[in-house]
C-alpha cells in the first residue's frame, strides 16, 4: 500500500498545515499592524520616520518582494553572506552596491535618505 496514509497520519498533516497557516496569519497581522502604525505616523508627518536605517529598509524591501537573501544576492551580483552583513548592519555597502540592490529590488532611489546603522 505505498502512497497511502492512515487516518492518524492524515490528521497529523492537516493539523501541522493548519498550525503553519495560523502562524503565517498571525505574523502577517502583526506586520500589517506595524505598517499601519508607520503609515499613520507618516501621515501625521512624524520626522522620526523620515530617517530610517539602511538595514531595516533592505530587509523590508526584500521581504516585500518575496525574496530570500540568496535571491537578492544573485540579482545584485553579490554574495549571500554580504547581504546578511548589510541586513545586520555589520557592513555598509558602497554606492555601486546600493544601486545594484535598488535595481535587484526594482526600487530605484529606495535608499535615499537612509542612515547607516
Contact map, one row per residue, 1 for C-alpha under 8 A:
111100000000000000000000000000000000000000000000000000000000000000000000000000000000000000000000000000000000000000000
111100000000000000000000000000000000000000000000000000000000000000000000000000000000000000000000000000000000000000000
111110000000000000000000000000000000000000000000000000000000000000000000000000000000000000000000000000000000000000000
111111000000000000000000000000000000000000000000000000000000000000000000000000000000000000000000000000000000000000000
001111101100000000000000000000000000000000000000000000000000000000000000000000000000000000000000000000000000000000000
000111111100000000000000000000000000000000000000000000000000000000000000000000000000000000000000000000000000000000000
000011111110000000000000000000000000000000000000000000000000000000000000000000000000000000000000000000000000000000000
000001111111000000000000000000000000000000000000000000000000000000000000000000000000000000000000000000000000000000000
000011111111100000000000000000000000000000000000000000000000000000000000000000000000000000000000000000000000000000000
000011111111110000000000000000000000000000000000000000000000000000000000000000000000000000000000000000000000000000000
000000111111111000000000000000000000000000000000000000000000000000000000000000000000000000000000000000000000000000000
000000011111111100000000000000000000000000000000000000000000000000000000000000000000000000000000000000000000000000000
000000001111111110000000000000000000000000000000000000000000000000000000000000000000000000000000000000000000000000000
000000000111111111000000000000000000000000000000000000000000000000000000000000000000000000000000000000000000000000000
000000000011111111100000000000000000000000000000000000000000000000000000000000000000000000000000000000000000000000000
000000000001111111110000000000000000000000000000000000000000000000000000000000000000000000000000000000000000000000000
000000000000111111111000000000000000000000000000000000000000000000000000000000000000000000000000000000000000000000000
000000000000011111111100000000000000000000000000000000000000000000000000000000000000000000000000000000000000000000000
000000000000001111111110000000000000000000000000000000000000000000000000000000000000000000000000000000000000000000000
000000000000000111111111000000000000000000000000000000000000000000000000000000000000000000000000000000000000000000000
000000000000000011111111100000000000000000000000000000000000000000000000000000000000000000000000000000000000000000000
000000000000000001111111110000000000000000000000000000000000000000000000000000000000000000000000000000000000000000000
000000000000000000111111111000000000000000000000000000000000000000000000000000000000000000000000000000000000000000000
000000000000000000011111111100000000000000000000000000000000000000000000000000000000000000000000000000000000000000000
000000000000000000001111111110000000000000000000000000000000000000000000000000000000000000000000000000000000000000000
000000000000000000000111111111000000000000000000000000000000000000000000000000000000000000000000000000000000000000000
000000000000000000000011111111100000000000000000000000000000000000000000000000000000000000000000000000000000000000000
000000000000000000000001111111110000000000000000000000000000000000000000000000000000000000000000000000000000000000000
000000000000000000000000111111111000000000000000000000000000000000000000000000000000000000000000000000000000000000000
000000000000000000000000011111111100000000000000000000000000000000000000000000000000000000000000000000000000000000000
000000000000000000000000001111111110000000000000000000000000000000000000000000000000000000000000000000000000000000000
000000000000000000000000000111111111000000000000000000000000000000000000000000000000000000000000000000000000000000000
000000000000000000000000000011111111100000000000000000000000000000000000000000000000000000000000000000000000000000000
000000000000000000000000000001111111110000000000000000000000000000000000000000000000000000000000000000000000000000000
000000000000000000000000000000111111111000000000000000000000000000000000000000000000000000000000000000000000000000000
000000000000000000000000000000011111111100000000000000000000000000000000000000000000000000000000000000000000000000000
000000000000000000000000000000001111111110000000000000000000000000000000000000000000000000000000000000000000000000000
000000000000000000000000000000000111111111000000100000000000000000000000000000000000000000000000000000000000000000000
000000000000000000000000000000000011111111100000000000000000000000000000000000000000000000000000000000000000000000000
000000000000000000000000000000000001111111110000000000000000000000000000000000000000000000000000000000000000000000000
000000000000000000000000000000000000111111111100100000000000000000000000000000000000000000000000000000000000000000000
000000000000000000000000000000000000011111111110110000000000000000000000000000000000000000000000000000000000000000000
000000000000000000000000000000000000001111111100000000000000000000000000000000000000000000000000000000000000000000000
000000000000000000000000000000000000000111111100000000000000000000000000000000000000000000000000000000000000000000000
000000000000000000000000000000000000000011111110000000000000000000000000000000000000000000000000000000000000000000000
000000000000000000000000000000000000000011111111110000000000000000000000000000000000000000000000000000000000000000000
000000000000000000000000000000000000000001001111111000000000000000000000000000000000000000000000000000000000000000000
000000000000000000000000000000000000000000000111111000000000000000000000000000000000000000000000000000000000000000000
000000000000000000000000000000000000010011000111111100000000000000000000000000000000000000000000000000000000000000000
000000000000000000000000000000000000000001000111111100000000000000000000000000000000000000000000000000000000000010000
000000000000000000000000000000000000000000000011111110000000000000000000000000000000000000000000000000000000000011100
000000000000000000000000000000000000000000000000111111011000000000000000000000000000000000000000000000000000000011100
000000000000000000000000000000000000000000000000001111111000000000000000000000000000000000000000000000000000000001111
000000000000000000000000000000000000000000000000000111111100000000000000000000000000001010000000000000000000001001111
000000000000000000000000000000000000000000000000000011111110000000000000000000000000011110000000000000000000000000011
000000000000000000000000000000000000000000000000000111111111000000000000000000000000001000000000000000000000000000000
000000000000000000000000000000000000000000000000000111111111100000000000000000000000000000000000000000000000001000000
000000000000000000000000000000000000000000000000000001111111110000000000000000000000011000000000000000000000000000000
000000000000000000000000000000000000000000000000000000111111111000000000000000000000001000000000000000000000000000000
000000000000000000000000000000000000000000000000000000011111111100000000000000000000000000000000000000000000000000000
000000000000000000000000000000000000000000000000000000001111111110000000000000000000000000000000000000001000000000000
000000000000000000000000000000000000000000000000000000000111111111111001000000000000000000000000000000001000000000000
000000000000000000000000000000000000000000000000000000000011111111110000000000000000000000000000000000000000000000000
000000000000000000000000000000000000000000000000000000000001111111100000000000000000000000000000000000000000000000000
000000000000000000000000000000000000000000000000000000000000111111100000000000000000000000000000000000001000000000000
000000000000000000000000000000000000000000000000000000000000011111110000000000000000000000000000000000000000000000000
000000000000000000000000000000000000000000000000000000000000011111111111000000000000000000000000000000000000000000000
000000000000000000000000000000000000000000000000000000000000011001111111000000000000000000000000000000000000000000000
000000000000000000000000000000000000000000000000000000000000010000111111100000010011000000000000000000000000000000000
000000000000000000000000000000000000000000000000000000000000000000111111110000110000000000000000000000000000000000000
000000000000000000000000000000000000000000000000000000000000000000111111111000000000000000000000000000000000000000000
000000000000000000000000000000000000000000000000000000000000010000111111111100010010000000000000000010011000000000000
000000000000000000000000000000000000000000000000000000000000000000001111111111110110000000000000000000000000000000000
000000000000000000000000000000000000000000000000000000000000000000000111111111110000000000000000000000000000000000000
000000000000000000000000000000000000000000000000000000000000000000000011111111000000000000000000000010010000000000000
000000000000000000000000000000000000000000000000000000000000000000000001111111000000000000000000100110110000000000000
000000000000000000000000000000000000000000000000000000000000000000000000111111100000000000000000000100000000000000000
000000000000000000000000000000000000000000000000000000000000000000000000111111110110000000000000000000000000000000000
000000000000000000000000000000000000000000000000000000000000000000000100110011111110000000000000000000000000000000000
000000000000000000000000000000000000000000000000000000000000000000001101110001111111000000000000000000000000000000000
000000000000000000000000000000000000000000000000000000000000000000000000000000111111100000000000000000000000000000000
000000000000000000000000000000000000000000000000000000000000000000000000100001111111110000100000000000000000000000000
000000000000000000000000000000000000000000000000000000000000000000001001100001111111111000000000000000000000000000000
000000000000000000000000000000000000000000000000000000000000000000001000000000011111111100000000000000000000000000000
000000000000000000000000000000000000000000000000000000000000000000000000000000001111111111100000000000000000000000000
000000000000000000000000000000000000000000000000000000100100000000000000000000000111111111111000000000000000000000000
000000000000000000000000000000000000000000000000000001110110000000000000000000000011111111000000000000000000000000000
000000000000000000000000000000000000000000000000000000100000000000000000000000000001111111100000000000000000000000000
000000000000000000000000000000000000000000000000000001100000000000000000000000000000111111110000000000000000000000011
000000000000000000000000000000000000000000000000000000000000000000000000000000000000111111110000000000000000000000000
000000000000000000000000000000000000000000000000000000000000000000000000000000000100110111111000000000000000000000000
000000000000000000000000000000000000000000000000000000000000000000000000000000000000010011111100000000000000000000010
000000000000000000000000000000000000000000000000000000000000000000000000000000000000010000111111110000000000000000000
000000000000000000000000000000000000000000000000000000000000000000000000000000000000000000011111110000000000000000000
000000000000000000000000000000000000000000000000000000000000000000000000000000000000000000001111111000000000000000000
000000000000000000000000000000000000000000000000000000000000000000000000000000000000000000001111111100000000000000000
000000000000000000000000000000000000000000000000000000000000000000000000000100000000000000001111111110000000000000000
000000000000000000000000000000000000000000000000000000000000000000000000000000000000000000001111111111000000001000000
000000000000000000000000000000000000000000000000000000000000000000000000000000000000000000000011111111100001100000000
000000000000000000000000000000000000000000000000000000000000000000000000000110000000000000000001111111110000000000000
000000000000000000000000000000000000000000000000000000000000000000000001001100000000000000000000111111111000000000000
000000000000000000000000000000000000000000000000000000000000000000000000000000000000000000000000011111111111111000000
000000000000000000000000000000000000000000000000000000000000000000000000000100000000000000000000001111111111000000000
000000000000000000000000000000000000000000000000000000000000000000000001001100000000000000000000000111111110000000000
000000000000000000000000000000000000000000000000000000000000110010000001000000000000000000000000000011111110000000000
000000000000000000000000000000000000000000000000000000000000000000000000000000000000000000000000000001111111000000000
000000000000000000000000000000000000000000000000000000000000000000000000000000000000000000000000000001111111110000000
000000000000000000000000000000000000000000000000000000000000000000000000000000000000000000000000001001100111110000000
000000000000000000000000000000000000000000000000000000000000000000000000000000000000000000000000001001000011111100000
000000000000000000000000000000000000000000000000000000000000000000000000000000000000000000000000000001000011111100000
000000000000000000000000000000000000000000000000000001001000000000000000000000000000000000000000010001000000111111000
000000000000000000000000000000000000000000000000000000000000000000000000000000000000000000000000000000000000111111000
000000000000000000000000000000000000000000000000011100000000000000000000000000000000000000000000000000000000001111100
000000000000000000000000000000000000000000000000001111000000000000000000000000000000000000000000000000000000001111110
000000000000000000000000000000000000000000000000001111000000000000000000000000000000000000000000000000000000000011111
000000000000000000000000000000000000000000000000000011100000000000000000000000000000000010010000000000000000000001111
000000000000000000000000000000000000000000000000000011100000000000000000000000000000000010000000000000000000000000111
